[in-house]
């Protein structure tokens, strides 16, 4: 466990534009194509809650086994049918992507 991962620590959150775009597309699809805005709102709330909960222990979970060489290892959070990917840079938890879990995740991150 890294020296940054101890109880009571709260990482600063940063969201990449790509994550915001991913989430926006998912919400649009659920709201408009599936015609279920309540489910879209529920997903957004679940995503926000999961990220917030993880921000106190961002490095305490298994790293994502990426096939690419990366400066910072990826971690993941599962929310419903989606996977959220983030990295830890110092005291920042940088949220990078949210993807439908049944996609080829290695191809998209």
N, CA, C and O atoms as CSV, one atom per row, in Angstrom:
chain,resi,resn,atom,element,x,y,z
A,1,UNK,N,N,0.853,-1.176,0.000
A,1,UNK,CA,C,0.000,0.000,0.000
A,1,UNK,C,C,0.895,1.234,0.000
A,1,UNK,O,O,1.892,1.277,0.721
A,2,UNK,N,N,0.564,2.191,-0.765
A,2,UNK,CA,C,1.336,3.423,-0.882
A,2,UNK,C,C,1.238,4.248,0.399
A,2,UNK,O,O,0.293,4.091,1.171
A,3,UNK,N,N,2.199,5.113,0.620
A,3,UNK,CA,C,2.159,6.009,1.766
A,3,UNK,C,C,0.994,6.979,1.718
A,3,UNK,O,O,0.629,7.554,2.743
A,4,UNK,N,N,0.403,7.172,0.553
A,4,UNK,CA,C,-0.734,8.075,0.417
A,4,UNK,C,C,-2.057,7.436,0.810
A,4,UNK,O,O,-3.054,8.136,0.990
A,5,UNK,N,N,-2.076,6.124,0.945
A,5,UNK,CA,C,-3.347,5.431,1.182
A,5,UNK,C,C,-3.481,5.066,2.652
A,5,UNK,O,O,-3.148,3.952,3.057
A,6,UNK,N,N,-3.967,6.000,3.439
A,6,UNK,CA,C,-4.198,5.700,4.845
A,6,UNK,C,C,-5.549,6.245,5.251
A,6,UNK,O,O,-6.047,7.203,4.660
A,7,UNK,N,N,-6.148,5.623,6.276
A,7,UNK,CA,C,-7.499,6.040,6.669
A,7,UNK,C,C,-7.575,7.529,6.986
A,7,UNK,O,O,-6.680,8.089,7.619
A,8,UNK,N,N,-8.647,8.155,6.538
A,8,UNK,CA,C,-8.854,9.569,6.813
A,8,UNK,C,C,-8.328,10.484,5.731
A,8,UNK,O,O,-8.698,11.657,5.681
A,9,UNK,N,N,-7.475,9.972,4.865
A,9,UNK,CA,C,-6.955,10.795,3.768
A,9,UNK,C,C,-8.050,10.986,2.736
A,9,UNK,O,O,-8.815,10.064,2.454
A,10,UNK,N,N,-8.123,12.145,2.191
A,10,UNK,CA,C,-9.106,12.421,1.143
A,10,UNK,C,C,-8.322,12.948,-0.048
A,10,UNK,O,O,-7.676,13.992,0.041
A,11,UNK,N,N,-8.378,12.229,-1.158
A,11,UNK,CA,C,-7.710,12.673,-2.374
A,11,UNK,C,C,-8.535,13.783,-3.015
A,11,UNK,O,O,-9.763,13.792,-2.927
A,12,UNK,N,N,-7.846,14.711,-3.658
A,12,UNK,CA,C,-8.526,15.737,-4.439
A,12,UNK,C,C,-9.014,15.077,-5.723
A,12,UNK,O,O,-8.309,14.258,-6.312
A,13,UNK,N,N,-10.194,15.425,-6.145
A,13,UNK,CA,C,-10.747,14.847,-7.371
A,13,UNK,C,C,-10.519,15.770,-8.560
A,13,UNK,O,O,-10.663,16.989,-8.468
A,14,UNK,N,N,-10.157,15.147,-9.680
A,14,UNK,CA,C,-10.042,15.871,-10.949
A,14,UNK,C,C,-10.678,14.974,-12.011
A,14,UNK,O,O,-10.428,13.770,-12.049
A,15,UNK,N,N,-11.490,15.567,-12.860
A,15,UNK,CA,C,-12.184,14.825,-13.907
A,15,UNK,C,C,-11.654,15.258,-15.266
A,15,UNK,O,O,-11.656,16.447,-15.585
A,16,UNK,N,N,-11.202,14.300,-16.067
A,16,UNK,CA,C,-10.797,14.630,-17.430
A,16,UNK,C,C,-12.034,14.925,-18.270
A,16,UNK,O,O,-13.114,14.389,-18.017
A,17,UNK,N,N,-11.862,15.784,-19.271
A,17,UNK,CA,C,-12.959,16.091,-20.183
A,17,UNK,C,C,-13.502,14.826,-20.833
A,17,UNK,O,O,-14.701,14.729,-21.094
A,18,UNK,N,N,-12.632,13.860,-21.094
A,18,UNK,CA,C,-13.060,12.611,-21.724
A,18,UNK,C,C,-14.060,11.859,-20.836
A,18,UNK,O,O,-15.025,11.284,-21.341
A,19,UNK,N,N,-13.835,11.863,-19.520
A,19,UNK,CA,C,-14.789,11.241,-18.599
A,19,UNK,C,C,-16.137,11.963,-18.682
A,19,UNK,O,O,-17.185,11.322,-18.760
A,20,UNK,N,N,-16.104,13.284,-18.664
A,20,UNK,CA,C,-17.334,14.082,-18.720
A,20,UNK,C,C,-18.085,13.794,-20.028
A,20,UNK,O,O,-19.310,13.670,-20.028
A,21,UNK,N,N,-17.347,13.686,-21.139
A,21,UNK,CA,C,-17.966,13.360,-22.428
A,21,UNK,C,C,-18.580,11.959,-22.404
A,21,UNK,O,O,-19.705,11.759,-22.861
A,22,UNK,N,N,-17.821,10.981,-21.860
A,22,UNK,CA,C,-18.328,9.607,-21.762
A,22,UNK,C,C,-19.639,9.581,-20.982
A,22,UNK,O,O,-20.628,8.999,-21.430
A,23,UNK,N,N,-19.636,10.212,-19.820
A,23,UNK,CA,C,-20.820,10.198,-18.967
A,23,UNK,C,C,-21.990,10.906,-19.655
A,23,UNK,O,O,-23.129,10.448,-19.568
A,24,UNK,N,N,-21.717,12.005,-20.329
A,24,UNK,CA,C,-22.764,12.721,-21.051
A,24,UNK,C,C,-23.409,11.862,-22.129
A,24,UNK,O,O,-24.630,11.877,-22.288
A,25,UNK,N,N,-22.596,11.112,-22.870
A,25,UNK,CA,C,-23.133,10.226,-23.915
A,25,UNK,C,C,-23.988,9.118,-23.305
A,25,UNK,O,O,-25.037,8.768,-23.844
A,26,UNK,N,N,-23.538,8.572,-22.187
A,26,UNK,CA,C,-24.297,7.515,-21.513
A,26,UNK,C,C,-25.641,8.057,-21.035
A,26,UNK,O,O,-26.678,7.426,-21.236
A,27,UNK,N,N,-25.618,9.220,-20.407
A,27,UNK,CA,C,-26.851,9.839,-19.899
A,27,UNK,C,C,-27.801,10.168,-21.052
A,27,UNK,O,O,-29.004,9.929,-20.953
A,28,UNK,N,N,-27.265,10.713,-22.141
A,28,UNK,CA,C,-28.108,11.007,-23.304
A,28,UNK,C,C,-28.748,9.743,-23.858
A,28,UNK,O,O,-29.935,9.736,-24.184
A,29,UNK,N,N,-27.968,8.679,-23.964
A,29,UNK,CA,C,-28.492,7.421,-24.494
A,29,UNK,C,C,-29.623,6.892,-23.614
A,29,UNK,O,O,-30.690,6.536,-24.112
A,30,UNK,N,N,-29.384,6.843,-22.306
A,30,UNK,CA,C,-30.403,6.318,-21.392
A,30,UNK,C,C,-31.640,7.212,-21.385
A,30,UNK,O,O,-32.768,6.720,-21.401
A,31,UNK,N,N,-31.425,8.522,-21.360
A,31,UNK,CA,C,-32.549,9.467,-21.297
A,31,UNK,C,C,-33.373,9.500,-22.575
A,31,UNK,O,O,-34.603,9.489,-22.527
A,32,UNK,N,N,-32.693,9.542,-23.725
A,32,UNK,CA,C,-33.389,9.760,-24.989
A,32,UNK,C,C,-33.665,8.482,-25.775
A,32,UNK,O,O,-34.795,8.248,-26.203
A,33,UNK,N,N,-32.650,7.663,-25.965
A,33,UNK,CA,C,-32.848,6.436,-26.741
A,33,UNK,C,C,-33.693,5.422,-25.963
A,33,UNK,O,O,-34.601,4.803,-26.517
A,34,UNK,N,N,-33.384,5.263,-24.683
A,34,UNK,CA,C,-34.139,4.318,-23.860
A,34,UNK,C,C,-35.351,4.970,-23.201
A,34,UNK,O,O,-36.183,4.306,-22.584
A,35,UNK,N,N,-35.422,6.283,-23.351
A,35,UNK,CA,C,-36.529,7.073,-22.794
A,35,UNK,C,C,-36.737,6.809,-21.301
A,35,UNK,O,O,-37.847,6.547,-20.840
A,36,UNK,N,N,-35.623,6.889,-20.564
A,36,UNK,CA,C,-35.687,6.625,-19.126
A,36,UNK,C,C,-34.799,7.626,-18.369
A,36,UNK,O,O,-33.749,7.253,-17.847
A,37,UNK,N,N,-35.225,8.901,-18.312
A,37,UNK,CA,C,-34.412,9.911,-17.620
A,37,UNK,C,C,-34.226,9.616,-16.135
A,37,UNK,O,O,-33.211,10.008,-15.559
A,38,UNK,N,N,-35.176,8.938,-15.504
A,38,UNK,CA,C,-35.024,8.599,-14.083
A,38,UNK,C,C,-33.848,7.637,-13.887
A,38,UNK,O,O,-33.096,7.769,-12.922
A,39,UNK,N,N,-33.690,6.682,-14.791
A,39,UNK,CA,C,-32.559,5.745,-14.703
A,39,UNK,C,C,-31.238,6.473,-14.935
A,39,UNK,O,O,-30.234,6.154,-14.298
A,40,UNK,N,N,-31.233,7.450,-15.844
A,40,UNK,CA,C,-30.027,8.235,-16.106
A,40,UNK,C,C,-29.631,9.021,-14.857
A,40,UNK,O,O,-28.457,9.054,-14.487
A,41,UNK,N,N,-30.605,9.652,-14.209
A,41,UNK,CA,C,-30.325,10.395,-12.967
A,41,UNK,C,C,-29.805,9.462,-11.883
A,41,UNK,O,O,-28.874,9.804,-11.154
A,42,UNK,N,N,-30.399,8.297,-11.781
A,42,UNK,CA,C,-29.979,7.312,-10.776
A,42,UNK,C,C,-28.535,6.869,-11.023
A,42,UNK,O,O,-27.757,6.710,-10.082
A,43,UNK,N,N,-28.185,6.671,-12.295
A,43,UNK,CA,C,-26.813,6.292,-12.635
A,43,UNK,C,C,-25.834,7.398,-12.262
A,43,UNK,O,O,-24.793,7.124,-11.664
A,44,UNK,N,N,-26.152,8.639,-12.606
A,44,UNK,CA,C,-25.259,9.761,-12.285
A,44,UNK,C,C,-25.045,9.839,-10.771
A,44,UNK,O,O,-23.917,10.027,-10.315
A,45,UNK,N,N,-26.103,9.698,-10.003
A,45,UNK,CA,C,-25.977,9.723,-8.538
A,45,UNK,C,C,-25.107,8.578,-8.041
A,45,UNK,O,O,-24.284,8.771,-7.145
A,46,UNK,N,N,-25.277,7.393,-8.609
A,46,UNK,CA,C,-24.475,6.235,-8.202
A,46,UNK,C,C,-23.001,6.432,-8.553
A,46,UNK,O,O,-22.121,6.059,-7.777
A,47,UNK,N,N,-22.732,7.017,-9.721
A,47,UNK,CA,C,-21.357,7.295,-10.148
A,47,UNK,C,C,-20.714,8.305,-9.200
A,47,UNK,O,O,-19.592,8.095,-8.738
A,48,UNK,N,N,-21.415,9.393,-8.910
A,48,UNK,CA,C,-20.885,10.413,-8.001
A,48,UNK,C,C,-20.587,9.824,-6.625
A,48,UNK,O,O,-19.541,10.104,-6.039
A,49,UNK,N,N,-21.499,9.016,-6.115
A,49,UNK,CA,C,-21.324,8.406,-4.796
A,49,UNK,C,C,-20.138,7.447,-4.787
A,49,UNK,O,O,-19.344,7.463,-3.847
A,50,UNK,N,N,-20.007,6.619,-5.807
A,50,UNK,CA,C,-18.907,5.657,-5.872
A,50,UNK,C,C,-17.552,6.359,-5.934
A,50,UNK,O,O,-16.607,5.945,-5.261
A,51,UNK,N,N,-17.455,7.411,-6.733
A,51,UNK,CA,C,-16.199,8.159,-6.844
A,51,UNK,C,C,-15.881,8.837,-5.515
A,51,UNK,O,O,-14.745,8.787,-5.043
A,52,UNK,N,N,-16.874,9.462,-4.923
A,52,UNK,CA,C,-16.658,10.136,-3.640
A,52,UNK,C,C,-16.190,9.138,-2.570
A,52,UNK,O,O,-15.258,9.428,-1.820
A,53,UNK,N,N,-16.824,7.983,-2.498
A,53,UNK,CA,C,-16.417,6.973,-1.517
A,53,UNK,C,C,-14.987,6.516,-1.757
A,53,UNK,O,O,-14.221,6.345,-0.808
A,54,UNK,N,N,-14.627,6.318,-3.005
A,54,UNK,CA,C,-13.281,5.837,-3.331
A,54,UNK,C,C,-12.211,6.897,-3.060
A,54,UNK,O,O,-11.045,6.555,-2.863
A,55,UNK,N,N,-12.586,8.160,-3.046
A,55,UNK,CA,C,-11.596,9.236,-2.888
A,55,UNK,C,C,-10.909,9.227,-1.533
A,55,UNK,O,O,-9.927,9.945,-1.345
A,56,UNK,N,N,-11.393,8.441,-0.589
A,56,UNK,CA,C,-10.713,8.353,0.708
A,56,UNK,C,C,-9.716,7.193,0.750
A,56,UNK,O,O,-8.949,7.071,1.705
A,57,UNK,N,N,-9.721,6.345,-0.276
A,57,UNK,CA,C,-8.835,5.175,-0.269
A,57,UNK,C,C,-8.477,4.768,-1.697
A,57,UNK,O,O,-8.508,3.583,-2.032
A,58,UNK,N,N,-8.147,5.721,-2.519
A,58,UNK,CA,C,-8.001,5.516,-3.962
A,58,UNK,C,C,-6.966,4.454,-4.346
A,58,UNK,O,O,-7.115,3.792,-5.372
A,59,UNK,N,N,-5.926,4.289,-3.536
A,59,UNK,CA,C,-4.866,3.341,-3.890
A,59,UNK,C,C,-4.997,2.001,-3.172
A,59,UNK,O,O,-4.119,1.148,-3.297
A,60,UNK,N,N,-6.054,1.808,-2.440
A,60,UNK,CA,C,-6.213,0.603,-1.628
A,60,UNK,C,C,-6.848,-0.554,-2.396
A,60,UNK,O,O,-7.256,-1.545,-1.791
A,61,UNK,N,N,-6.935,-0.439,-3.705
A,61,UNK,CA,C,-7.590,-1.448,-4.525
A,61,UNK,C,C,-6.623,-1.980,-5.563
A,61,UNK,O,O,-5.596,-1.364,-5.846
A,62,UNK,N,N,-6.958,-3.124,-6.127
A,62,UNK,CA,C,-6.124,-3.755,-7.143
A,62,UNK,C,C,-6.022,-2.858,-8.375
A,62,UNK,O,O,-7.006,-2.265,-8.815
A,63,UNK,N,N,-4.819,-2.774,-8.913
A,63,UNK,CA,C,-4.600,-1.999,-10.134
A,63,UNK,C,C,-5.172,-2.754,-11.333
A,63,UNK,O,O,-5.198,-3.985,-11.345
A,64,UNK,N,N,-5.626,-2.013,-12.332
A,64,UNK,CA,C,-6.143,-2.609,-13.559
A,64,UNK,C,C,-4.969,-3.141,-14.376
A,64,UNK,O,O,-4.015,-2.407,-14.630
A,65,UNK,N,N,-5.025,-4.406,-14.790
A,65,UNK,CA,C,-3.903,-4.994,-15.534
A,65,UNK,C,C,-3.882,-4.547,-17.000
A,65,UNK,O,O,-4.301,-5.289,-17.888
A,66,UNK,N,N,-3.405,-3.360,-17.237
A,66,UNK,CA,C,-3.369,-2.778,-18.580
A,66,UNK,C,C,-2.288,-3.438,-19.423
A,66,UNK,O,O,-1.248,-3.844,-18.906
A,67,UNK,N,N,-2.538,-3.541,-20.713
A,67,UNK,CA,C,-1.546,-4.088,-21.637
A,67,UNK,C,C,-0.576,-3.014,-22.121
A,67,UNK,O,O,0.434,-3.321,-22.755
A,68,UNK,N,N,-0.887,-1.756,-21.819
A,68,UNK,CA,C,-0.034,-0.637,-22.235
A,68,UNK,C,C,0.859,-0.207,-21.075
A,68,UNK,O,O,0.481,-0.310,-19.908
A,69,UNK,N,N,2.062,0.281,-21.426
A,69,UNK,CA,C,2.924,0.878,-20.408
A,69,UNK,C,C,2.341,2.229,-20.042
A,69,UNK,O,O,2.034,3.036,-20.920
A,70,UNK,N,N,2.187,2.479,-18.752
A,70,UNK,CA,C,1.573,3.719,-18.288
A,70,UNK,C,C,2.430,4.338,-17.193
A,70,UNK,O,O,3.032,3.637,-16.379
A,71,UNK,N,N,2.469,5.644,-17.191
A,71,UNK,CA,C,3.194,6.342,-16.133
A,71,UNK,C,C,2.501,6.134,-14.798
A,71,UNK,O,O,3.158,5.974,-13.769
A,72,UNK,N,N,1.167,6.137,-14.814
A,72,UNK,CA,C,0.375,5.938,-13.604
A,72,UNK,C,C,-0.554,4.746,-13.815
A,72,UNK,O,O,-1.252,4.678,-14.827
A,73,UNK,N,N,-0.568,3.808,-12.874
A,73,UNK,CA,C,-1.455,2.653,-13.036
A,73,UNK,C,C,-2.926,3.051,-12.944
A,73,UNK,O,O,-3.296,3.973,-12.217
A,74,UNK,N,N,-3.743,2.339,-13.691
A,74,UNK,CA,C,-5.187,2.555,-13.667
A,74,UNK,C,C,-5.825,1.725,-12.557
A,74,UNK,O,O,-5.396,0.610,-12.262
A,75,UNK,N,N,-6.836,2.287,-11.967
A,75,UNK,CA,C,-7.702,1.589,-11.022
A,75,UNK,C,C,-9.108,1.664,-11.595
A,75,UNK,O,O,-9.379,2.471,-12.485
A,76,UNK,N,N,-10.008,0.818,-11.084
A,76,UNK,CA,C,-11.368,0.840,-11.622
A,76,UNK,C,C,-12.398,0.740,-10.513
A,76,UNK,O,O,-12.143,0.224,-9.424
A,77,UNK,N,N,-13.565,1.254,-10.839
A,77,UNK,CA,C,-14.730,1.197,-9.952
A,77,UNK,C,C,-15.877,0.677,-10.816
A,77,UNK,O,O,-16.085,1.145,-11.935
A,78,UNK,N,N,-16.607,-0.284,-10.289
A,78,UNK,CA,C,-17.770,-0.799,-11.021
A,78,UNK,C,C,-19.034,-0.143,-10.483
A,78,UNK,O,O,-19.268,-0.125,-9.274
A,79,UNK,N,N,-19.846,0.395,-11.391
A,79,UNK,CA,C,-21.135,0.991,-11.047
A,79,UNK,C,C,-22.141,0.488,-12.069
A,79,UNK,O,O,-22.053,0.809,-13.254
A,80,UNK,N,N,-23.088,-0.296,-11.603
A,80,UNK,CA,C,-24.100,-0.892,-12.473
A,80,UNK,C,C,-23.391,-1.608,-13.623
A,80,UNK,O,O,-22.566,-2.486,-13.371
A,81,UNK,N,N,-23.688,-1.260,-14.875
A,81,UNK,CA,C,-23.073,-1.919,-16.033
A,81,UNK,C,C,-21.874,-1.147,-16.578
A,81,UNK,O,O,-21.495,-1.332,-17.735
A,82,UNK,N,N,-21.276,-0.291,-15.762
A,82,UNK,CA,C,-20.212,0.584,-16.224
A,82,UNK,C,C,-18.964,0.430,-15.371
A,82,UNK,O,O,-19.025,0.043,-14.204
A,83,UNK,N,N,-17.825,0.745,-15.988
A,83,UNK,CA,C,-16.541,0.719,-15.295
A,83,UNK,C,C,-15.940,2.111,-15.385
A,83,UNK,O,O,-15.818,2.681,-16.468
A,84,UNK,N,N,-15.568,2.647,-14.234
A,84,UNK,CA,C,-14.923,3.954,-14.138
A,84,UNK,C,C,-13.431,3.702,-13.972
A,84,UNK,O,O,-13.033,2.873,-13.154
A,85,UNK,N,N,-12.614,4.397,-14.725
A,85,UNK,CA,C,-11.158,4.267,-14.634
A,85,UNK,C,C,-10.560,5.560,-14.097
A,85,UNK,O,O,-10.952,6.660,-14.488
A,86,UNK,N,N,-9.600,5.396,-13.190
A,86,UNK,CA,C,-8.924,6.559,-12.631
A,86,UNK,C,C,-7.469,6.227,-12.349
A,86,UNK,O,O,-7.085,5.058,-12.303
A,87,UNK,N,N,-6.664,7.262,-12.162
A,87,UNK,CA,C,-5.273,7.136,-11.745
A,87,UNK,C,C,-5.068,8.016,-10.520
A,87,UNK,O,O,-5.866,8.909,-10.234
A,88,UNK,N,N,-3.994,7.747,-9.810
A,88,UNK,CA,C,-3.626,8.576,-8.665
A,88,UNK,C,C,-2.301,9.247,-8.991
A,88,UNK,O,O,-1.312,8.590,-9.314
A,89,UNK,N,N,-2.308,10.577,-8.897
A,89,UNK,CA,C,-1.112,11.382,-9.147
A,89,UNK,C,C,-0.902,12.226,-7.908
A,89,UNK,O,O,-1.572,13.241,-7.722
A,90,UNK,N,N,0.031,11.807,-7.054
A,90,UNK,CA,C,0.238,12.503,-5.783
A,90,UNK,C,C,-0.995,12.389,-4.923
A,90,UNK,O,O,-1.408,11.286,-4.563
A,91,UNK,N,N,-1.589,13.527,-4.588
A,91,UNK,CA,C,-2.796,13.513,-3.754
A,91,UNK,C,C,-4.060,13.763,-4.576
A,91,UNK,O,O,-5.091,14.168,-4.039
A,92,UNK,N,N,-3.968,13.512,-5.899
A,92,UNK,CA,C,-5.095,13.722,-6.808
A,92,UNK,C,C,-5.585,12.383,-7.362
A,92,UNK,O,O,-4.799,11.578,-7.860
A,93,UNK,N,N,-6.875,12.165,-7.266
A,93,UNK,CA,C,-7.527,11.030,-7.919
A,93,UNK,C,C,-8.109,11.582,-9.211
A,93,UNK,O,O,-9.109,12.300,-9.195
A,94,UNK,N,N,-7.474,11.240,-10.334
A,94,UNK,CA,C,-7.883,11.767,-11.632
A,94,UNK,C,C,-8.784,10.749,-12.326
A,94,UNK,O,O,-8.331,9.675,-12.722
A,95,UNK,N,N,-10.045,11.091,-12.468
A,95,UNK,CA,C,-11.039,10.214,-13.084
A,95,UNK,C,C,-10.968,10.419,-14.591
A,95,UNK,O,O,-11.183,11.523,-15.089
A,96,UNK,N,N,-10.662,9.333,-15.315
A,96,UNK,CA,C,-10.359,9.471,-16.741
A,96,UNK,C,C,-11.440,8.980,-17.689
A,96,UNK,O,O,-11.694,9.632,-18.701
A,97,UNK,N,N,-12.083,7.862,-17.401
A,97,UNK,CA,C,-13.068,7.293,-18.338
A,97,UNK,C,C,-14.196,6.625,-17.567
A,97,UNK,O,O,-14.028,6.229,-16.414
A,98,UNK,N,N,-15.343,6.506,-18.218
A,98,UNK,CA,C,-16.423,5.618,-17.791
A,98,UNK,C,C,-16.906,4.931,-19.060
A,98,UNK,O,O,-17.282,5.584,-20.034
A,99,UNK,N,N,-16.888,3.595,-19.032
A,99,UNK,CA,C,-17.215,2.809,-20.216
A,99,UNK,C,C,-18.197,1.704,-19.860
A,99,UNK,O,O,-18.220,1.210,-18.733
A,100,UNK,N,N,-18.999,1.328,-20.832
A,100,UNK,CA,C,-19.892,0.190,-20.677
A,100,UNK,C,C,-19.026,-1.048,-20.448
A,100,UNK,O,O,-18.114,-1.310,-21.232
A,101,UNK,N,N,-19.290,-1.799,-19.408
A,101,UNK,CA,C,-18.405,-2.886,-18.973
A,101,UNK,C,C,-18.251,-4.021,-19.979
A,101,UNK,O,O,-17.264,-4.754,-19.926
A,102,UNK,N,N,-19.204,-4.182,-20.893
A,102,UNK,CA,C,-19.111,-5.288,-21.850
A,102,UNK,C,C,-18.300,-4.929,-23.094
A,102,UNK,O,O,-18.139,-5.759,-23.989
A,103,UNK,N,N,-17.796,-3.712,-23.156
A,103,UNK,CA,C,-16.933,-3.323,-24.276
A,103,UNK,C,C,-15.552,-3.931,-24.065
A,103,UNK,O,O,-15.242,-4.427,-22.982
A,104,UNK,N,N,-14.728,-3.887,-25.104
A,104,UNK,CA,C,-13.327,-4.297,-24.975
A,104,UNK,C,C,-12.611,-3.133,-24.301
A,104,UNK,O,O,-12.172,-2.193,-24.964
A,105,UNK,N,N,-12.499,-3.204,-22.989
A,105,UNK,CA,C,-11.982,-2.075,-22.215
A,105,UNK,C,C,-10.558,-1.716,-22.581
A,105,UNK,O,O,-10.223,-0.533,-22.639
A,106,UNK,N,N,-9.700,-2.713,-22.833
A,106,UNK,CA,C,-8.310,-2.425,-23.191
A,106,UNK,C,C,-8.208,-1.605,-24.471
A,106,UNK,O,O,-7.261,-0.838,-24.646
A,107,UNK,N,N,-9.160,-1.760,-25.347
A,107,UNK,CA,C,-9.140,-1.013,-26.609
A,107,UNK,C,C,-9.443,0.470,-26.394
A,107,UNK,O,O,-9.038,1.308,-27.199
A,108,UNK,N,N,-10.151,0.794,-25.315
A,108,UNK,CA,C,-10.639,2.160,-25.115
A,108,UNK,C,C,-9.903,2.962,-24.055
A,108,UNK,O,O,-10.160,4.155,-23.894
A,109,UNK,N,N,-8.995,2.327,-23.333
A,109,UNK,CA,C,-8.251,3.112,-22.338
A,109,UNK,C,C,-6.759,3.034,-22.591
A,109,UNK,O,O,-5.976,3.632,-21.854
